[in-house]
Amino acid sequence: MQHGPAVRRRKLGAELRALRAAAGLTSGEAARLVGWHQSKVSRIETGTSGVKPADVRLLLDAYGVGDPQLRELLLVLAGSDDIGGRHHWWHAYRGVLPPTYRDFISLESQASAMRTLETTVVPGLLQTSEYARAVTRAAVDGLSEDQLDALVEVRLARQDVLRTDPPLRLSAVLDEAVLRREVGGPDVMACQLRRLVEAARLPQVRLQVLPFGAGAHIGVTGSFVIFSFSSTSDLDVVVLDHLTSSLYLERKEDLEAYTEAFNTLRIHALSPEDSLDYIAGIAEGA
């Protein structure tokens, strides 16, 4: 279990090692191509040292990697805020966002699919601005109005991943408590529930409700997110959010365990169609 930067280094290093091998190069040959010592290539591939985005570009060019999606993903993992001459949108909020949140957003922006269990609040990608404001105000003490505004802007900007081409595929299982917990007052909650109904009808969103009647379930220990990447499954990662930080699970056994847990939750949850009706029913009574 590690924090984001260490996980990103190891995953980036492993992918660069695989790309070097696919190009038919030894680490020594790769080092000579880019003018480095062989030990630098080894340290990068094992994740024992960080790597600059410019160095990643050199390696990708040396390995003949032309896939723009894969190149951008690996550059983001290297911490690049600028891809192809354009800043990532969250660069403008560096003074407000903690590093762990920026790590999460960078992964989310590059992922092809996201599976999430939420047990307490509506997923950030589906929140209304009023709901996001109420959640943020409750979760973070001592925010000025400007800081609060900025964090809500970030939450709403993240939702663009559902409108890109191709969009992020979001599969979410919501414990019924998420729908019943009144956040921001009855009017805010009623609007949020209607937003969930709208989102559930989107082709890229699969929303399921785990009703109280399902009893205790495998997700009672807390929420989690699984990010998947179309370029390579080796970069898939589980993220566990805590109040002040995020923890990343990268081992194959962890990914398999959480994937199995999510699949089990989907089986016990209402179907997407029944979930939509369930949410709509609660919204009508809100």
PASEBA-1860 file (N, C-alpha, C; in nm, 3 decimals):
! residues 286
1> MQHGPAVR> 0.086/-0.118/0.000/0.000/0.000/0.000/0.090/0.123/0.000 ~ 0.072/0.212/-0.095/0.163/0.324/-0.110/0.086/0.450/-0.146 ~ 0.152/0.564/-0.128/0.097/0.688/-0.176/0.121/0.700/-0.326 ~ 0.047/0.790/-0.391/0.044/0.798/-0.536/0.178/0.808/-0.607 ~ 0.266/0.902/-0.568/0.391/0.918/-0.643/0.474/0.791/-0.653 ~ 0.486/0.715/-0.542/0.566/0.593/-0.546/0.504/0.491/-0.640 ~ 0.372/0.480/-0.635/0.302/0.387/-0.724/0.322/0.429/-0.870 ~ 0.308/0.557/-0.895/0.323/0.605/-1.034/0.464/0.577/-1.086
9> RRKLGAEL> 0.566/0.597/-1.000/0.703/0.570/-1.044/0.721/0.424/-1.083 ~ 0.670/0.333/-0.999/0.689/0.192/-1.027/0.611/0.149/-1.151 ~ 0.489/0.198/-1.163/0.408/0.160/-1.280/0.468/0.218/-1.408 ~ 0.515/0.340/-1.400/0.579/0.402/-1.515/0.706/0.325/-1.552 ~ 0.786/0.291/-1.453/0.909/0.217/-1.479/0.883/0.081/-1.541 ~ 0.782/0.011/-1.489/0.749/-0.121/-1.543/0.703/-0.111/-1.689 ~ 0.626/-0.008/-1.720/0.578/0.008/-1.857/0.694/0.045/-1.951 ~ 0.784/0.130/-1.906/0.900/0.166/-1.988/0.990/0.045/-2.011
17> RALRAAAG> 1.002/-0.038/-1.909/1.081/-0.162/-1.926/1.017/-0.253/-2.030 ~ 0.883/-0.265/-2.027/0.814/-0.349/-2.124/0.828/-0.292/-2.265 ~ 0.822/-0.161/-2.278/0.835/-0.098/-2.410/0.978/-0.116/-2.464 ~ 1.077/-0.108/-2.375/1.216/-0.130/-2.418/1.233/-0.273/-2.469 ~ 1.178/-0.368/-2.394/1.189/-0.508/-2.434/1.118/-0.531/-2.567 ~ 1.002/-0.467/-2.586/0.929/-0.483/-2.712/1.006/-0.425/-2.829 ~ 1.090/-0.324/-2.801/1.174/-0.265/-2.906/1.299/-0.347/-2.931 ~ 1.320/-0.454/-2.854/1.435/-0.541/-2.873/1.565/-0.482/-2.825
25> LTSGEAAR> 1.558/-0.399/-2.722/1.678/-0.331/-2.671/1.711/-0.378/-2.530 ~ 1.840/-0.389/-2.500/1.883/-0.409/-2.362/1.885/-0.272/-2.293 ~ 1.896/-0.271/-2.161/1.902/-0.143/-2.091/2.028/-0.065/-2.129 ~ 2.135/-0.137/-2.152/2.258/-0.070/-2.195/2.244/-0.007/-2.332 ~ 2.180/-0.077/-2.426/2.159/-0.022/-2.560/2.067/0.098/-2.555 ~ 1.963/0.092/-2.471/1.872/0.205/-2.457/1.947/0.326/-2.401 ~ 2.032/0.302/-2.303/2.108/0.411/-2.242/2.198/0.479/-2.345 ~ 2.264/0.399/-2.428/2.352/0.458/-2.530/2.272/0.540/-2.630
33> LVGWHQSK> 2.151/0.496/-2.665/2.069/0.569/-2.761/2.035/0.710/-2.712 ~ 2.014/0.724/-2.583/1.972/0.855/-2.529/2.088/0.927/-2.459 ~ 2.206/0.865/-2.458/2.323/0.932/-2.402/2.332/0.928/-2.251 ~ 2.280/0.821/-2.189/2.284/0.809/-2.044/2.373/0.692/-2.003 ~ 2.396/0.682/-1.872/2.459/0.564/-1.817/2.351/0.458/-1.798 ~ 2.387/0.332/-1.813/2.292/0.222/-1.800/2.222/0.222/-1.665 ~ 2.290/0.265/-1.560/2.230/0.262/-1.426/2.110/0.355/-1.416 ~ 2.109/0.463/-1.492/1.995/0.555/-1.489/1.871/0.486/-1.545
41> VSRIETGT> 1.886/0.414/-1.655/1.774/0.341/-1.713/1.722/0.238/-1.613 ~ 1.813/0.170/-1.544/1.773/0.068/-1.447/1.698/0.130/-1.330 ~ 1.746/0.245/-1.280/1.679/0.309/-1.167/1.537/0.353/-1.207 ~ 1.522/0.402/-1.330/1.390/0.445/-1.377/1.297/0.325/-1.388 ~ 1.347/0.216/-1.443/1.264/0.099/-1.467/1.221/0.029/-1.337 ~ 1.303/0.040/-1.235/1.266/-0.022/-1.108/1.188/0.073/-1.018 ~ 1.174/0.199/-1.061/1.098/0.295/-0.982/1.171/0.346/-0.861 ~ 1.302/0.322/-0.854/1.379/0.366/-0.738/1.416/0.514/-0.745
49> SGVKPADV> 1.401/0.574/-0.861/1.426/0.717/-0.874/1.321/0.778/-0.966 ~ 1.295/0.905/-0.945/1.198/0.974/-1.028/1.253/0.996/-1.168 ~ 1.164/1.034/-1.258/1.205/1.058/-1.396/1.132/1.181/-1.447 ~ 1.205/1.267/-1.515/1.145/1.388/-1.568/1.066/1.357/-1.695 ~ 0.959/1.433/-1.721/0.882/1.412/-1.844/0.970/1.418/-1.970 ~ 1.070/1.507/-1.970/1.158/1.518/-2.088/1.235/1.388/-2.109 ~ 1.275/1.322/-2.000/1.346/1.195/-2.012/1.253/1.085/-2.065 ~ 1.127/1.089/-2.022/1.031/0.991/-2.073/1.013/1.008/-2.223
57> RLLLDAYG> 1.005/1.133/-2.268/0.992/1.159/-2.413/1.111/1.100/-2.488 ~ 1.232/1.118/-2.434/1.352/1.064/-2.499/1.341/0.912/-2.513 ~ 1.301/0.846/-2.406/1.291/0.701/-2.408/1.182/0.654/-2.505 ~ 1.069/0.719/-2.503/0.960/0.680/-2.593/1.000/0.697/-2.739 ~ 1.073/0.804/-2.768/1.122/0.825/-2.905/1.222/0.716/-2.942 ~ 1.310/0.681/-2.848/1.411/0.578/-2.875/1.346/0.442/-2.897 ~ 1.232/0.417/-2.831/1.163/0.289/-2.844/1.061/0.288/-2.957 ~ 1.049/0.401/-3.026/0.958/0.407/-3.139/0.811/0.403/-3.100
65> VGDPQLRE> 0.778/0.457/-2.983/0.639/0.456/-2.936/0.567/0.578/-2.994 ~ 0.472/0.553/-3.083/0.402/0.662/-3.147/0.258/0.679/-3.103 ~ 0.205/0.584/-3.026/0.066/0.590/-2.981/0.047/0.714/-2.894 ~ -0.029/0.816/-2.942/-0.042/0.941/-2.865/-0.109/0.923/-2.731 ~ -0.204/0.831/-2.722/-0.274/0.810/-2.595/-0.180/0.750/-2.491 ~ -0.101/0.651/-2.533/-0.006/0.590/-2.441/0.103/0.690/-2.402 ~ 0.151/0.767/-2.497/0.255/0.867/-2.467/0.203/0.967/-2.363 ~ 0.080/1.016/-2.383/0.026/1.115/-2.290/0.008/1.055/-2.151
73> LLLVLAGS> -0.041/0.932/-2.145/-0.060/0.867/-2.015/0.072/0.855/-1.941 ~ 0.177/0.812/-2.009/0.306/0.794/-1.943/0.366/0.928/-1.902 ~ 0.343/1.032/-1.981/0.393/1.164/-1.944/0.319/1.219/-1.823 ~ 0.190/1.191/-1.815/0.113/1.231/-1.696/0.165/1.158/-1.573 ~ 0.194/1.029/-1.586/0.249/0.953/-1.475/0.385/1.008/-1.431 ~ 0.457/1.068/-1.527/0.586/1.128/-1.495/0.571/1.265/-1.431 ~ 0.445/1.312/-1.419/0.421/1.439/-1.352/0.415/1.559/-1.443 ~ 0.400/1.537/-1.574/0.396/1.649/-1.666/0.267/1.728/-1.651
81> DDIGGRHH> 0.278/1.859/-1.641/0.161/1.946/-1.641/0.136/2.003/-1.779 ~ 0.220/1.968/-1.873/0.208/2.026/-2.006/0.230/1.916/-2.109 ~ 0.125/1.887/-2.186/0.133/1.784/-2.290/0.104/1.848/-2.424 ~ 0.198/1.837/-2.515/0.176/1.893/-2.648/0.155/2.043/-2.646 ~ 0.220/2.112/-2.552/0.209/2.257/-2.548/0.087/2.308/-2.474 ~ 0.009/2.222/-2.413/-0.111/2.267/-2.340/-0.103/2.220/-2.196 ~ -0.141/2.308/-2.107/-0.143/2.273/-1.966/-0.266/2.188/-1.935 ~ -0.251/2.092/-1.846/-0.369/2.025/-1.794/-0.446/2.126/-1.710
89> WWHAYRGV> -0.578/2.117/-1.714/-0.661/2.221/-1.654/-0.634/2.238/-1.505 ~ -0.599/2.129/-1.435/-0.580/2.139/-1.291/-0.452/2.212/-1.252 ~ -0.366/2.240/-1.350/-0.244/2.316/-1.324/-0.277/2.452/-1.263 ~ -0.390/2.510/-1.305/-0.428/2.643/-1.255/-0.467/2.641/-1.107 ~ -0.489/2.521/-1.051/-0.533/2.510/-0.912/-0.425/2.452/-0.821 ~ -0.300/2.456/-0.865/-0.192/2.394/-0.787/-0.184/2.450/-0.646 ~ -0.215/2.579/-0.629/-0.206/2.641/-0.498/-0.317/2.598/-0.403 ~ -0.421/2.536/-0.456/-0.537/2.496/-0.376/-0.540/2.346/-0.351
97> LPPTYRDF> -0.498/2.268/-0.451/-0.512/2.122/-0.444/-0.391/2.057/-0.380 ~ -0.411/1.969/-0.283/-0.298/1.893/-0.228/-0.245/1.795/-0.333 ~ -0.119/1.756/-0.323/-0.059/1.666/-0.424/-0.138/1.537/-0.445 ~ -0.193/1.479/-0.337/-0.265/1.353/-0.353/-0.390/1.371/-0.439 ~ -0.455/1.487/-0.426/-0.575/1.514/-0.507/-0.535/1.535/-0.652 ~ -0.422/1.603/-0.677/-0.374/1.620/-0.815/-0.339/1.485/-0.877 ~ -0.279/1.396/-0.797/-0.249/1.261/-0.847/-0.377/1.191/-0.891 ~ -0.479/1.200/-0.805/-0.606/1.135/-0.834/-0.667/1.190/-0.963
105> ISLESQAS> -0.666/1.322/-0.978/-0.724/1.384/-1.097/-0.647/1.346/-1.222 ~ -0.515/1.338/-1.212/-0.434/1.303/-1.329/-0.466/1.161/-1.376 ~ -0.483/1.069/-1.280/-0.520/0.932/-1.317/-0.660/0.929/-1.377 ~ -0.752/0.999/-1.315/-0.890/1.003/-1.362/-0.899/1.059/-1.503 ~ -0.816/1.159/-1.533/-0.821/1.224/-1.664/-0.772/1.133/-1.776 ~ -0.688/1.034/-1.741/-0.631/0.945/-1.842/-0.696/0.808/-1.845 ~ -0.776/0.776/-1.747/-0.837/0.643/-1.739/-0.943/0.626/-1.846 ~ -0.961/0.503/-1.891/-1.068/0.473/-1.986/-1.193/0.427/-1.913
113> AMRTLETT> -1.176/0.374/-1.791/-1.291/0.326/-1.714/-1.264/0.346/-1.565 ~ -1.373/0.364/-1.493/-1.365/0.385/-1.348/-1.478/0.307/-1.283 ~ -1.443/0.221/-1.188/-1.542/0.149/-1.109/-1.533/0.199/-0.966 ~ -1.646/0.232/-0.907/-1.641/0.289/-0.773/-1.755/0.241/-0.686 ~ -1.723/0.215/-0.561/-1.823/0.191/-0.458/-1.827/0.316/-0.372 ~ -1.946/0.373/-0.352/-1.962/0.488/-0.264/-2.059/0.452/-0.152 ~ -2.017/0.473/-0.030/-2.100/0.437/0.085/-2.152/0.557/0.163 ~ -2.100/0.677/0.132/-2.139/0.794/0.213/-2.192/0.910/0.130
121> VVPGLLQT> -2.125/0.944/0.019/-2.168/1.059/-0.060/-2.174/1.022/-0.208 ~ -2.241/1.106/-0.285/-2.251/1.088/-0.430/-2.112/1.099/-0.492 ~ -2.077/1.015/-0.589/-1.946/1.027/-0.654/-1.924/1.168/-0.708 ~ -1.801/1.215/-0.698/-1.770/1.351/-0.741/-1.807/1.380/-0.884 ~ -1.795/1.281/-0.972/-1.825/1.302/-1.113/-1.974/1.324/-1.139 ~ -2.058/1.298/-1.039/-2.202/1.308/-1.058/-2.265/1.412/-0.965 ~ -2.184/1.491/-0.896/-2.237/1.588/-0.801/-2.283/1.717/-0.870 ~ -2.389/1.776/-0.816/-2.427/1.912/-0.858/-2.335/2.010/-0.787
129> SEYARAVT> -2.333/2.135/-0.832/-2.247/2.234/-0.769/-2.288/2.260/-0.625 ~ -2.419/2.264/-0.599/-2.467/2.291/-0.463/-2.432/2.176/-0.368 ~ -2.447/2.055/-0.415/-2.412/1.937/-0.335/-2.262/1.936/-0.310 ~ -2.182/1.961/-0.414/-2.036/1.963/-0.399/-1.993/2.069/-0.298 ~ -2.058/2.183/-0.300/-2.025/2.289/-0.205/-2.055/2.245/-0.061 ~ -2.170/2.183/-0.041/-2.207/2.139/0.093/-2.114/2.030/0.144 ~ -2.078/1.934/0.058/-1.987/1.827/0.098/-1.849/1.882/0.131 ~ -1.798/1.971/0.047/-1.665/2.027/0.068/-1.660/2.111/0.195
137> RAAVDGLS> -1.763/2.190/0.217/-1.766/2.273/0.338/-1.766/2.187/0.464 ~ -1.838/2.074/0.459/-1.844/1.986/0.576/-1.715/1.907/0.596 ~ -1.646/1.874/0.487/-1.529/1.786/0.495/-1.399/1.858/0.527 ~ -1.390/1.985/0.491/-1.264/2.059/0.506/-1.289/2.183/0.592 ~ -1.226/2.188/0.707/-1.245/2.300/0.799/-1.164/2.423/0.756 ~ -1.216/2.539/0.789/-1.139/2.663/0.777/-1.120/2.715/0.637 ~ -1.205/2.674/0.543/-1.191/2.723/0.406/-1.247/2.864/0.393 ~ -1.174/2.949/0.321/-1.231/3.078/0.284/-1.330/3.056/0.171
145> EDQLDALV> -1.411/3.156/0.143/-1.508/3.143/0.034/-1.438/3.124/-0.099 ~ -1.324/3.192/-0.118/-1.249/3.177/-0.244/-1.196/3.035/-0.258 ~ -1.144/2.980/-0.150/-1.093/2.842/-0.155/-1.206/2.744/-0.181 ~ -1.319/2.768/-0.116/-1.435/2.681/-0.137/-1.481/2.688/-0.281 ~ -1.487/2.808/-0.336/-1.527/2.824/-0.477/-1.433/2.747/-0.569 ~ -1.302/2.756/-0.540/-1.203/2.691/-0.626/-1.219/2.539/-0.621 ~ -1.241/2.484/-0.502/-1.256/2.339/-0.490/-1.383/2.290/-0.557 ~ -1.489/2.367/-0.552/-1.612/2.330/-0.622/-1.589/2.338/-0.773
153> EVRLARQD> -1.518/2.439/-0.819/-1.485/2.450/-0.962/-1.409/2.327/-1.009 ~ -1.314/2.282/-0.927/-1.236/2.162/-0.961/-1.327/2.041/-0.972 ~ -1.417/2.026/-0.874/-1.508/1.912/-0.875/-1.592/1.910/-1.003 ~ -1.639/2.026/-1.045/-1.722/2.032/-1.166/-1.638/2.014/-1.292 ~ -1.514/2.067/-1.291/-1.427/2.051/-1.407/-1.390/1.905/-1.430 ~ -1.377/1.829/-1.320/-1.345/1.686/-1.333/-1.452/1.612/-1.414 ~ -1.574/1.661/-1.410/-1.684/1.592/-1.475/-1.675/1.594/-1.627 ~ -1.583/1.674/-1.680/-1.565/1.678/-1.827/-1.522/1.543/-1.882
161> VLRTDPPL> -1.462/1.457/-1.797/-1.417/1.326/-1.848/-1.535/1.242/-1.897 ~ -1.655/1.274/-1.852/-1.773/1.202/-1.898/-1.824/1.254/-2.032 ~ -1.765/1.365/-2.077/-1.811/1.426/-2.203/-1.703/1.428/-2.311 ~ -1.586/1.371/-2.282/-1.480/1.367/-2.382/-1.513/1.262/-2.487 ~ -1.433/1.254/-2.591/-1.453/1.154/-2.696/-1.324/1.072/-2.710 ~ -1.325/0.946/-2.665/-1.436/0.876/-2.600/-1.446/0.916/-2.453 ~ -1.567/0.905/-2.394/-1.583/0.943/-2.254/-1.532/0.834/-2.161 ~ -1.504/0.875/-2.038/-1.474/0.779/-1.933/-1.598/0.692/-1.910
169> RLSAVLDE> -1.578/0.561/-1.900/-1.689/0.471/-1.868/-1.696/0.456/-1.716 ~ -1.805/0.503/-1.658/-1.821/0.505/-1.514/-1.922/0.400/-1.470 ~ -1.878/0.310/-1.383/-1.967/0.211/-1.323/-1.964/0.235/-1.172 ~ -2.079/0.273/-1.116/-2.083/0.309/-0.975/-2.190/0.229/-0.902 ~ -2.152/0.178/-0.786/-2.247/0.114/-0.695/-2.262/0.207/-0.575 ~ -2.385/0.249/-0.548/-2.412/0.342/-0.439/-2.489/0.272/-0.328 ~ -2.434/0.275/-0.208/-2.511/0.228/-0.095/-2.632/0.319/-0.077 ~ -2.745/0.263/-0.033/-2.867/0.344/-0.018/-2.846/0.463/0.074
177> AVLRREVG> -2.752/0.452/0.167/-2.724/0.563/0.259/-2.686/0.689/0.183 ~ -2.620/0.673/0.068/-2.582/0.789/-0.014/-2.706/0.867/-0.056 ~ -2.813/0.796/-0.087/-2.935/0.859/-0.136/-3.018/0.916/-0.021 ~ -3.007/0.857/0.096/-3.090/0.897/0.209/-3.026/1.008/0.293 ~ -2.894/1.020/0.288/-2.826/1.121/0.370/-2.853/1.260/0.311 ~ -2.917/1.345/0.388/-2.951/1.479/0.338/-2.829/1.569/0.348 ~ -2.779/1.610/0.234/-2.661/1.697/0.226/-2.704/1.832/0.172 ~ -2.679/1.938/0.248/-2.710/2.072/0.199/-2.854/2.114/0.211
185> GPDVMACQ> -2.937/2.031/0.273/-3.078/2.065/0.287/-3.164/1.993/0.185 ~ -3.295/1.993/0.205/-3.385/1.916/0.118/-3.384/1.959/-0.028 ~ -3.375/2.089/-0.054/-3.377/2.135/-0.194/-3.251/2.091/-0.268 ~ -3.136/2.102/-0.203/-3.009/2.059/-0.264/-3.013/1.909/-0.290 ~ -3.065/1.834/-0.194/-3.068/1.688/-0.209/-3.165/1.646/-0.319 ~ -3.280/1.713/-0.327/-3.376/1.679/-0.432/-3.316/1.703/-0.570 ~ -3.244/1.814/-0.586/-3.178/1.846/-0.713/-3.070/1.743/-0.744 ~ -2.996/1.698/-0.641/-2.890/1.600/-0.661/-2.947/1.465/-0.705
193> LRRLVEAA> -3.057/1.426/-0.647/-3.120/1.299/-0.685/-3.168/1.304/-0.829 ~ -3.223/1.416/-0.870/-3.266/1.431/-1.010/-3.145/1.424/-1.103 ~ -3.032/1.481/-1.059/-2.910/1.474/-1.139/-2.864/1.329/-1.155 ~ -2.877/1.248/-1.051/-2.841/1.107/-1.061/-2.930/1.034/-1.161 ~ -3.057/1.066/-1.162/-3.149/1.004/-1.258/-3.106/1.038/-1.401 ~ -3.070/1.164/-1.425/-3.023/1.205/-1.557/-2.895/1.131/-1.594 ~ -2.803/1.121/-1.498/-2.674/1.056/-1.525/-2.693/0.908/-1.554 ~ -2.787/0.845/-1.484/-2.809/0.701/-1.501/-2.857/0.667/-1.641
201> RLPQVRLQ> -2.907/0.765/-1.713/-2.956/0.741/-1.849/-2.846/0.758/-1.955 ~ -2.729/0.807/-1.913/-2.619/0.824/-2.007/-2.559/0.688/-2.044 ~ -2.525/0.666/-2.171/-2.471/0.535/-2.211/-2.337/0.502/-2.146 ~ -2.261/0.603/-2.108/-2.129/0.578/-2.049/-2.134/0.563/-1.897 ~ -2.254/0.571/-1.840/-2.270/0.560/-1.694/-2.356/0.439/-1.660 ~ -2.306/0.357/-1.571/-2.383/0.243/-1.518/-2.396/0.264/-1.368 ~ -2.517/0.290/-1.322/-2.542/0.324/-1.184/-2.629/0.216/-1.120 ~ -2.584/0.164/-1.006/-2.661/0.062/-0.934/-2.669/0.098/-0.787
209> VLPFGAGA> -2.785/0.071/-0.728/-2.808/0.100/-0.587/-2.803/-0.028/-0.507 ~ -2.730/-0.024/-0.397/-2.726/-0.137/-0.304/-2.820/-0.103/-0.189 ~ -2.943/-0.157/-0.189/-3.044/-0.117/-0.091/-3.013/-0.167/0.049 ~ -3.073/-0.101/0.148/-3.053/-0.145/0.286/-3.092/-0.291/0.304 ~ -3.190/-0.335/0.226/-3.237/-0.473/0.237/-3.132/-0.575/0.202 ~ -3.024/-0.534/0.137/-2.916/-0.627/0.102/-2.837/-0.667/0.226 ~ -2.856/-0.592/0.336/-2.786/-0.625/0.460/-2.639/-0.588/0.455 ~ -2.560/-0.651/0.543/-2.416/-0.628/0.543/-2.357/-0.678/0.413
217> HIGVTGSF> -2.258/-0.608/0.362/-2.197/-0.646/0.235/-2.047/-0.623/0.239 ~ -1.981/-0.668/0.137/-1.835/-0.666/0.134/-1.778/-0.524/0.131 ~ -1.863/-0.427/0.098/-1.816/-0.289/0.090/-1.834/-0.208/0.216 ~ -1.879/-0.270/0.325/-1.907/-0.193/0.446/-1.779/-0.131/0.506 ~ -1.664/-0.182/0.467/-1.539/-0.128/0.522/-1.500/0.005/0.459 ~ -1.566/0.044/0.349/-1.537/0.176/0.294/-1.540/0.181/0.143 ~ -1.541/0.304/0.093/-1.546/0.329/-0.050/-1.412/0.299/-0.116 ~ -1.416/0.274/-0.246/-1.292/0.256/-0.322/-1.318/0.287/-0.468
225> VIFSFSST> -1.209/0.311/-0.541/-1.214/0.338/-0.685/-1.114/0.248/-0.755 ~ -1.152/0.193/-0.868/-1.061/0.117/-0.952/-1.049/0.190/-1.085 ~ -0.930/0.236/-1.118/-0.905/0.299/-1.248/-0.849/0.195/-1.345 ~ -0.900/0.196/-1.468/-0.848/0.109/-1.574/-0.807/0.194/-1.692 ~ -0.705/0.146/-1.765/-0.650/0.222/-1.876/-0.649/0.136/-2.002 ~ -0.699/0.191/-2.111/-0.711/0.113/-2.234/-0.576/0.081/-2.295 ~ -0.476/0.166/-2.272/-0.345/0.144/-2.333/-0.276/0.021/-2.278 ~ -0.291/-0.002/-2.146/-0.227/-0.117/-2.084/-0.291/-0.145/-1.949
233> SDLDVVVL> -0.328/-0.270/-1.926/-0.388/-0.307/-1.799/-0.287/-0.306/-1.684 ~ -0.158/-0.304/-1.717/-0.056/-0.304/-1.613/-0.058/-0.176/-1.529 ~ -0.126/-0.072/-1.578/-0.132/0.054/-1.506/-0.258/0.066/-1.419 ~ -0.345/-0.033/-1.422/-0.467/-0.029/-1.341/-0.431/-0.016/-1.193 ~ -0.513/0.056/-1.118/-0.481/0.083/-0.978/-0.608/0.101/-0.897 ~ -0.603/0.060/-0.770/-0.712/0.081/-0.675/-0.675/0.200/-0.587 ~ -0.772/0.289/-0.564/-0.748/0.407/-0.480/-0.845/0.404/-0.362 ~ -0.790/0.417/-0.243/-0.870/0.426/-0.121/-0.855/0.568/-0.066
241> DHLTSSLY> -0.964/0.640/-0.056/-0.959/0.778/-0.009/-0.974/0.786/0.141 ~ -0.891/0.869/0.202/-0.901/0.898/0.344/-0.915/1.050/0.360 ~ -0.936/1.095/0.483/-0.964/1.236/0.504/-0.852/1.326/0.456 ~ -0.727/1.287/0.483/-0.615/1.375/0.450/-0.525/1.320/0.340 ~ -0.553/1.201/0.288/-0.466/1.144/0.185/-0.538/1.033/0.111 ~ -0.474/0.984/0.007/-0.525/0.870/-0.068/-0.418/0.761/-0.067 ~ -0.462/0.637/-0.058/-0.371/0.524/-0.063/-0.396/0.446/-0.191 ~ -0.288/0.396/-0.250/-0.296/0.329/-0.379/-0.253/0.184/-0.363
249> LERKEDLE> -0.334/0.094/-0.417/-0.302/-0.049/-0.416/-0.270/-0.090/-0.559 ~ -0.151/-0.141/-0.579/-0.105/-0.167/-0.715/-0.077/-0.314/-0.743 ~ -0.067/-0.395/-0.638/-0.031/-0.536/-0.660/-0.143/-0.607/-0.735 ~ -0.104/-0.705/-0.814/-0.202/-0.781/-0.891/-0.306/-0.844/-0.800 ~ -0.262/-0.896/-0.683/-0.355/-0.959/-0.591/-0.458/-0.859/-0.538 ~ -0.415/-0.734/-0.514/-0.507/-0.632/-0.467/-0.610/-0.597/-0.573 ~ -0.562/-0.581/-0.697/-0.653/-0.550/-0.807/-0.756/-0.660/-0.826 ~ -0.710/-0.783/-0.819/-0.801/-0.897/-0.836/-0.903/-0.901/-0.722
257> AYTEAFNT> -0.859/-0.874/-0.599/-0.948/-0.880/-0.484/-1.055/-0.772/-0.492 ~ -1.016/-0.651/-0.527/-1.114/-0.542/-0.535/-1.205/-0.556/-0.657 ~ -1.151/-0.610/-0.765/-1.235/-0.636/-0.882/-1.341/-0.740/-0.849 ~ -1.301/-0.845/-0.778/-1.396/-0.948/-0.737/-1.500/-0.890/-0.642 ~ -1.455/-0.805/-0.550/-1.547/-0.742/-0.456/-1.648/-0.655/-0.529 ~ -1.602/-0.580/-0.628/-1.693/-0.493/-0.702/-1.795/-0.576/-0.780 ~ -1.749/-0.682/-0.841/-1.840/-0.769/-0.915/-1.946/-0.830/-0.823 ~ -1.905/-0.866/-0.701/-1.999/-0.920/-0.603/-2.103/-0.815/-0.564
265> LRIHALSP> -2.057/-0.692/-0.545/-2.148/-0.583/-0.509/-2.250/-0.559/-0.620 ~ -2.205/-0.566/-0.743/-2.298/-0.546/-0.855/-2.406/-0.654/-0.859 ~ -2.369/-0.775/-0.823/-2.465/-0.885/-0.822/-2.573/-0.861/-0.717 ~ -2.533/-0.811/-0.599/-2.627/-0.791/-0.490/-2.705/-0.659/-0.503 ~ -2.656/-0.569/-0.587/-2.724/-0.441/-0.606/-2.843/-0.457/-0.700 ~ -2.931/-0.356/-0.700/-3.041/-0.354/-0.795/-2.985/-0.340/-0.936 ~ -3.058/-0.385/-1.035/-3.016/-0.368/-1.174/-3.014/-0.219/-1.208 ~ -2.940/-0.180/-1.312/-2.940/-0.038/-1.351/-3.081/0.017/-1.373
273> EDSLDYIA> -3.167/-0.062/-1.435/-3.304/-0.016/-1.461/-3.382/0.002/-1.332 ~ -3.374/-0.097/-1.243/-3.445/-0.087/-1.115/-3.383/0.022/-1.027 ~ -3.254/0.041/-1.039/-3.187/0.146/-0.961/-3.236/0.283/-1.003 ~ -3.252/0.302/-1.135/-3.302/0.430/-1.184/-3.440/0.458/-1.126 ~ -3.526/0.358/-1.128/-3.661/0.375/-1.072/-3.654/0.401/-0.922 ~ -3.562/0.334/-0.854/-3.548/0.349/-0.709/-3.506/0.492/-0.674 ~ -3.407/0.543/-0.747/-3.361/0.679/-0.723/-3.470/0.780/-0.755 ~ -3.541/0.757/-0.867/-3.649/0.846/-0.906/-3.759/0.849/-0.800
281> GIAEGA> -3.788/0.734/-0.740/-3.889/0.726/-0.636/-3.850/0.807/-0.513 ~ -3.723/0.798/-0.473/-3.675/0.875/-0.359/-3.679/1.025/-0.392 ~ -3.641/1.059/-0.516/-3.641/1.199/-0.558/-3.782/1.259/-0.554 ~ -3.879/1.181/-0.593/-4.018/1.230/-0.593/-4.067/1.257/-0.453 ~ -4.013/1.183/-0.356/-4.056/1.203/-0.218/-3.971/1.302/-0.142 ~ -3.865/1.350/-0.208/-3.771/1.442/-0.140/-3.829/1.583/-0.131
END
